[in-house]
Amino acid sequence: MMWKCLRMTAIWVLTVVVLAACSSQSELTATFDPENQKEYGVNGIYLGQNIKEAMDMLKPTKADFMDMVTRQSYTVEQMSQGAGDAVMGMLLVDQTQIMIKVHKSELTSIMLGGVPREDGQKFKTYRGLAMFDSVEQLEKLYGKGKGEQEVVYEGSKYTANFGLVDNQVAWFRFDRKSS
């Protein structure tokens, strides 16, 4: 009976450890983790995410997709099935335009700029940085980056760039590095 109880306890402990390890890989840590792909996202979408899932989250009022080489138009359904090698998308979310790149169904670049000041708080990174937040808020959430007018944060697979104007975040871009 004692061995059975010990075995059940060991299984329970291992299960808790495995679940904690799995959940920590997708969740954000207290400090910026340049290796976590979810750090490179805005409004619930992030690099590496399937385009269909991203579009369902953003719910743009308008979206146009075109291959940058062949000029062929694509639908979200086609891209979610893997069509398109270098597809650029222009999305309209409220009054704001978001540019994305898609490669084989996955988001590889997200760029946001030209956001009307009144909509600044509607567009936040996974860390909670909103458009027009201060440089101090950027450093509080992401730490010290490289550069002054364009602050860059890099991991081995991804980069985040934040453009600063008058000590405020004026645009940001998340990109997957070329392999």
ZAVEXLO-977866 format. One record per residue (C-alpha): residue number from 1; x, y, z; residue in three letters. Coordinates in pm, whole numbers, padded with zeros to 5 digits. Each point is the difference from the previous one (the first is absolute). Layout:
BEGIN
(node NUM; (X; Y; Z); ALA) ...
//
This chain:
BEGIN
(node 1; (00000; 00000; 00000); MET) (node 2; (00282; 00238; 00085); MET) (node 3; (00170; -00057; -00340); TRP) (node 4; (-00325; 00070; -00180); LYS) (node 5; (-00041; 00328; 00190); CYS) (node 6; (00362; 00100; -00071); LEU) (node 7; (-00039; -00086; -00366); ARG) (node 8; (-00320; 00206; -00030); MET) (node 9; (00169; 00292; 00176); THR) (node 10; (00300; -00021; -00235); ALA) (node 11; (-00229; -00007; -00304); ILE) (node 12; (-00192; 00299; 00132); TRP) (node 13; (00321; 00198; 00064); VAL) (node 14; (00134; -00082; -00348); LEU) (node 15; (-00328; 00104; -00157); THR) (node 16; (00005; 00336; 00180); VAL) (node 17; (00364; 00060; -00101); VAL) (node 18; (-00067; -00086; -00366); VAL) (node 19; (-00311; 00218; -00014); LEU) (node 20; (00184; 00291; 00160); ALA) (node 21; (00288; -00036; -00248); ALA) (node 22; (-00237; -00014; -00297); CYS) (node 23; (-00202; 00301; 00108); SER) (node 24; (00309; 00210; 00071); SER) (node 25; (00117; -00039; -00360); GLN) (node 26; (-00303; 00179; -00141); SER) (node 27; (-00058; 00253; 00277); GLU) (node 28; (00189; 00320; 00049); LEU) (node 29; (00259; 00028; 00273); THR) (node 30; (00051; 00298; 00230); ALA) (node 31; (00276; 00129; -00229); THR) (node 32; (00024; 00011; -00378); PHE) (node 33; (00099; -00342; -00139); ASP) (node 34; (00152; 00049; -00347); PRO) (node 35; (-00040; -00372; -00078); GLU) (node 36; (-00378; -00015; 00064); ASN) (node 37; (-00187; 00059; -00328); GLN) (node 38; (-00306; 00134; 00184); LYS) (node 39; (00212; 00298; 00109); GLU) (node 40; (-00012; 00110; -00364); TYR) (node 41; (-00366; 00083; -00035); GLY) (node 42; (-00274; 00258; 00022); VAL) (node 43; (-00371; -00024; 00085); ASN) (node 44; (00011; -00376; 00046); GLY) (node 45; (00189; -00089; -00318); ILE) (node 46; (00367; -00102; -00002); TYR) (node 47; (00275; -00122; -00230); LEU) (node 48; (-00029; -00365; -00097); GLY) (node 49; (-00377; -00004; 00050); GLN) (node 50; (-00224; -00142; -00275); ASN) (node 51; (-00151; 00277; -00212); ILE) (node 52; (-00357; -00127; 00046); LYS) (node 53; (00031; 00008; 00378); GLU) (node 54; (00156; 00349; -00016); ALA) (node 55; (-00279; 00134; -00224); MET) (node 56; (-00265; -00147; 00230); ASP) (node 57; (00156; 00190; 00290); MET) (node 58; (00051; 00334; -00178); LEU) (node 59; (-00332; 00005; -00187); LYS) (node 60; (00110; 00262; -00255); PRO) (node 61; (-00266; 00196; -00186); THR) (node 62; (00205; -00040; -00319); LYS) (node 63; (00288; -00227; -00098); ALA) (node 64; (00185; -00039; -00331); ASP) (node 65; (00278; -00252; -00062); PHE) (node 66; (00240; -00019; -00293); MET) (node 67; (00311; -00203; -00072); ASP) (node 68; (00295; 00242; -00015); MET) (node 69; (00160; -00185; -00294); VAL) (node 70; (-00283; -00133; -00218); THR) (node 71; (-00260; 00267; 00090); ARG) (node 72; (-00257; -00278; 00046); GLN) (node 73; (-00281; 00076; 00246); SER) (node 74; (-00067; -00240; 00285); TYR) (node 75; (-00286; -00062; 00239); THR) (node 76; (00049; -00074; 00369); VAL) (node 77; (-00125; -00355; -00062); GLU) (node 78; (00259; -00059; -00274); GLN) (node 79; (00281; 00132; 00217); MET) (node 80; (-00113; -00195; 00306); SER) (node 81; (00046; -00314; -00212); GLN) (node 82; (00360; 00099; -00080); GLY) (node 83; (-00039; 00187; -00330); ALA) (node 84; (00231; 00291; -00072); GLY) (node 85; (00372; 00034; 00059); ASP) (node 86; (00029; 00376; 00051); ALA) (node 87; (-00343; 00149; 00057); VAL) (node 88; (-00046; 00356; 00125); MET) (node 89; (-00326; 00098; 00164); GLY) (node 90; (-00152; 00341; 00059); MET) (node 91; (-00262; -00009; 00274); LEU) (node 92; (-00231; 00273; 00117); LEU) (node 93; (-00098; -00025; 00367); VAL) (node 94; (-00227; 00291; 00089); ASP) (node 95; (00194; 00301; -00139); GLN) (node 96; (00340; -00169; 00021); THR) (node 97; (00194; -00183; -00268); GLN) (node 98; (00205; -00304; 00100); ILE) (node 99; (00246; -00158; -00241); MET) (node 100; (00085; -00368; 00031); ILE) (node 101; (00209; -00252; -00191); LYS) (node 102; (-00099; -00364; -00028); VAL) (node 103; (00216; -00294; -00104); HIS) (node 104; (-00151; -00349; -00030); LYS) (node 105; (-00299; 00089; 00224); SER) (node 106; (00204; 00164; 00281); GLU) (node 107; (00038; 00365; 00091); LEU) (node 108; (00361; 00105; -00058); THR) (node 109; (-00032; 00377; 00043); SER) (node 110; (-00240; 00240; 00170); ILE) (node 111; (00033; 00376; -00043); MET) (node 112; (-00213; 00270; 00155); LEU) (node 113; (00037; 00374; -00056); GLY) (node 114; (-00208; 00303; -00084); GLY) (node 115; (-00244; -00072; 00279); VAL) (node 116; (-00230; 00293; 00078); PRO) (node 117; (00089; 00135; 00346); ARG) (node 118; (-00354; -00067; 00128); GLU) (node 119; (00042; -00370; -00088); ASP) (node 120; (00343; -00040; 00162); GLY) (node 121; (-00124; -00202; 00299); GLN) (node 122; (-00185; -00245; -00229); LYS) (node 123; (00328; -00144; -00132); PHE) (node 124; (00217; -00167; 00260); LYS) (node 125; (00286; -00246; -00012); THR) (node 126; (-00014; -00321; 00202); TYR) (node 127; (00196; 00181; 00273); ARG) (node 128; (-00267; 00272; 00013); GLY) (node 129; (00193; 00273; -00180); LEU) (node 130; (-00247; 00226; -00179); ALA) (node 131; (00059; 00228; -00294); MET) (node 132; (00117; 00344; 00125); PHE) (node 133; (00125; -00140; 00333); ASP) (node 134; (00315; 00165; 00135); SER) (node 135; (00359; -00115; -00041); VAL) (node 136; (-00001; -00066; 00376); GLU) (node 137; (-00297; -00238; -00040); GLN) (node 138; (00179; -00177; -00287); LEU) (node 139; (00309; -00054; 00216); GLU) (node 140; (-00210; -00107; 00299); LYS) (node 141; (-00175; -00270; -00205); LEU) (node 142; (00284; -00108; -00233); TYR) (node 143; (00322; 00111; 00167); GLY) (node 144; (00276; 00197; -00167); LYS) (node 145; (00017; -00053; -00376); GLY) (node 146; (00251; 00098; -00269); LYS) (node 147; (-00039; 00339; -00166); GLY) (node 148; (-00155; 00335; 00078); GLU) (node 149; (-00256; 00098; -00266); GLN) (node 150; (-00063; -00362; -00095); GLU) (node 151; (00035; -00233; 00297); VAL) (node 152; (00072; -00363; -00091); VAL) (node 153; (-00040; -00319; 00204); TYR) (node 154; (00131; -00327; -00142); GLU) (node 155; (-00029; -00367; 00062); GLY) (node 156; (00151; -00279; -00206); SER) (node 157; (-00312; -00027; -00222); LYS) (node 158; (-00186; 00332; 00036); TYR) (node 159; (00053; 00376; 00022); THR) (node 160; (-00215; 00278; 00142); ALA) (node 161; (00047; 00359; -00115); ASN) (node 162; (-00163; 00300; 00166); PHE) (node 163; (00011; 00342; -00166); GLY) (node 164; (00015; 00300; 00231); LEU) (node 165; (-00115; 00354; -00072); VAL) (node 166; (00002; 00265; 00275); ASP) (node 167; (00079; -00269; 00262); ASN) (node 168; (-00312; -00202; -00093); GLN) (node 169; (-00049; -00327; -00187); VAL) (node 170; (-00120; 00105; -00347); ALA) (node 171; (00017; -00338; -00177); TRP) (node 172; (00113; -00357; 00056); PHE) (node 173; (00094; -00299; -00210); ARG) (node 174; (00056; -00365; 00082); PHE) (node 175; (00192; -00221; -00246); ASP) (node 176; (00115; -00359; -00027); ARG) (node 177; (00366; -00013; -00095); LYS) (node 178; (00088; -00167; -00329); SER) (node 179; (00135; -00348; 00043); SER) 
//
